[in-house]
Amino acid sequence: MERSQYIANIEEELDRPHNVTLTEGEIGVILCTLETLIDGYKDYKTECLVVKEIDSIFEKLEGIVDTHYDNMETKEQ
């Protein structure tokens, strides 16, 4: 069976949230890959077409990892 890529054609579909479980390693791969992509731009903020989305991903994924470790430190104290 051949896989086809679904491309949303309605703006609302692009903003539909999904709940996904990722390991810390998977989050790290995503963030490192995005950092590599960003480093490829001379001026990321003006050249990249998906700045808003990438910034949102960083905010959410880094935030959840930070919160996890903050909670672990609180429990240890």
C-alpha positions in Angstrom: 0.0 0.0 0.0 1.4 3.3 -1.0 1.4 6.2 1.5 0.3 9.6 0.2 0.9 12.9 1.9 -2.2 14.7 3.2 -2.0 18.4 2.4 -4.5 20.5 4.2 -6.3 23.0 2.0 -8.4 24.7 4.6 -6.7 27.1 7.0 -8.7 25.7 10.0 -7.3 22.3 9.4 -3.8 23.6 9.8 -4.6 25.0 13.3 -6.4 21.9 14.6 -4.6 20.7 17.8 -3.6 17.1 18.3 -2.4 15.3 21.5 0.7 13.3 20.9 3.0 11.4 23.3 6.7 11.8 22.5 9.7 10.5 24.4 12.3 13.0 25.6 14.6 11.6 22.9 12.0 12.2 20.2 11.5 15.8 21.4 15.3 16.3 21.3 15.5 15.0 17.7 12.7 17.4 16.6 14.3 20.4 18.3 17.8 19.6 17.0 16.4 19.1 13.5 14.6 22.5 13.6 17.8 24.2 15.0 19.7 22.8 12.0 17.0 24.1 9.6 17.1 27.5 11.3 20.9 27.7 11.1 20.6 27.3 7.3 19.1 30.7 7.0 21.0 34.0 6.8 18.0 35.7 8.4 15.6 33.1 9.8 12.9 35.6 10.8 12.5 37.1 7.3 13.4 34.2 5.0 11.6 31.2 6.6 8.0 30.8 5.6 7.0 29.0 8.8 8.6 31.1 11.6 5.4 31.2 13.6 5.0 27.4 13.5 8.6 26.7 14.4 8.7 29.2 17.2 5.5 27.7 18.6 7.0 24.1 18.4 10.1 25.3 20.3 8.0 27.1 23.0 5.7 24.0 23.5 8.4 21.3 23.5 11.0 23.1 25.4 8.4 24.3 27.9 7.1 20.8 28.6 10.6 19.4 29.2 11.5 22.3 31.4 8.3 21.8 33.4 9.0 18.1 33.8 12.5 18.7 35.3 11.2 21.5 37.5 8.6 19.1 38.9 11.2 16.5 39.5 13.4 19.0 41.4 10.4 20.0 43.5 9.6 16.4 44.4 13.2 15.7 45.4 13.3 18.7 47.8 
